[in-house]
Amino acid sequence: MSAVTGEVVLTRRIPIHSSLLRPQLLGGAERELAIVNATLIAALIFGVGGVVGIGMGLVLGTAVHFMLTIAAKKDDKGMAVYRRQIHQQNFYEASAWVNALHQLNH
């Protein structure tokens, strides 16, 4: 009830499906990195060829995927944060607005 008017105030609830909030993981690792890992391992296996290539690919692919799963457990949006961060500058000059001209008063 509203304290001022004594009317009943109804709140609106909108359900959000949990799949919209969960991170997209592939085998426990971030999806994009797991796909890149699988592509590079497939290139290694087909490039080297034979039993040696398959063995190297399985060992290296398993090790890299294991490291990716550990990284995803710590931060499941790590790649998105990294992509956003590499576009940041080290220093932003103070300016009155975004499109201000660079002027130095010496």
N, C-alpha and C positions, 0 to 999 in steps of 0.2 A: 504494500500500500504506500502511496505517496504521502509523505508527512504533511505537506501543505494542503492538498485538496482532498485527501482521503480516498482517491481513486486507485484502482488496482493497475499497476504498470506491468505489462507483459513484455518479457524479454524474448528476443528472437534468437534461436539457436540454429546454426547451419552446420551439419556434420561434415567433417573433412576426412576423406578416406586416408588410412594410414600409409598407403603406397605413395601418396603425394609428399609425405614427410620423410620417408626412409631413403637413405642414400642408395644409388644404383651401383651395386657391387657385382662383380663377376668372379665367382670362386673366392670371395672374401677380399678381393682387391678392387681398386677403383676400375670402373668399366673401361675407360679409355686406355689406361696404362696396361690393363690385362690384354686388351686387343693388340696394342703395340708390341707387347712382350710375345704374344703368340705369333704375330707376323714375323718378328725378327728371328724367333726360334725356327719357324718353318723355312725361312730363307737360309738359315744356317744348315738345317738338315738337308735341304735340297741342293745347297751350294757345295757342301763338303761331300755329301753322299756316302753311301755304304753304312756299315755298322758303326764306324767311328763317328760319322756325322750324327747318326741317331743317338748314340751314347752321349756325345757332347751336348746335343740339343736337349735331351731329357734332363741331364744333370744341371745344365745352365738354366734351362727353363724352370725347373722346379725350384732352384735356389732363388732366382729373381722373383718368381711368383710368391715364394715364402716371404721375402723381404717386402714385397708390395702389400701382402696381407697384414704384416706387422705395422707398416706405415698407415694402412687404412684403419686399423684398430685405434691408433693414436689420433688420427685426424682424417675422417672419411671424406672431407672436401679439400684435401691438401692441394690437389692439382689445380682446382679452381682458384684457390687463394694464391698459388704461385703464379698462375696466368695473369691474375689481376695485379699482383705486385710488380711484375716485370715492366708494366706500363707506367709505374710511378717514377717520378723524378727524385733525385737525391735532395734537391733544393728547390723550393718555390719562392720566388721573389715576392715581397709584399706589394700589393697593388690595390687600387681602389675598386676595381671590378675585373671580371674575368678577361675581357678583351683590352685591358689597359696597355698602352704602349710603354716600352722599356725606355725610361728616361733617367739619366744620371745627372745630378747637379754637382759639378766639380768646382 
